[in-house]
Amino acid sequence: MSRPCIFVGSSSAARAQARALIRALAEEPVDFLPWWEAFRPGRTLLEELDGLRQRVHGALLVFAPESNSTIRGKRQEIPNLNVLFEFGYFYGHFGRSRVAMLSYGDFYLPSDLGGYLHLNGSRSFRRGAALKVSQRTLGECRRWLQGLPAT
């Protein structure tokens, strides 16, 4: 049986946090394919995702506050829209058990995602820097990885 490969997506602002997570999970029996190694210049996001879904067994998307928006008259922090799109793309392809959302910081998500069980990073977030990956976060990530269907 081969080791599963997990795509790791994040915004550029959360890349340091995604790297810290991959380092913290290095002992797990999985391989990680981060977006900064997977995407090639000159191709559209959909082209890249169509090719990636054949190479990976699941996706872990790191969500963090990226920008401000006004939603129903209220200023809100929102996650990177490409990461949100990647989540939907992989969720549609793999289903609920093989896609995880890991949240850092405080941000608005559409109400349709409110019931989606996601992994807890931290209520804090530092743009371009990494917080220490907590034991709680490691435990949640490990449980999710261990629950992945066999490849």
Secondary structure, 3 states (H helix, E strand, C coil): CCCCEEEEECCCCCHHHHHHHHHHCCCCCCEEEEHHHHCCCCCCHHHHHHHHCCCCCEEEEEECEEEEEEECCEEEEEECHHHHHHHHHHHHHHCHHHEEEEEECCCCCCHHHCCCCCEEEECCCCCCCCCCCCHHHHHHHHHHHHCCCCC
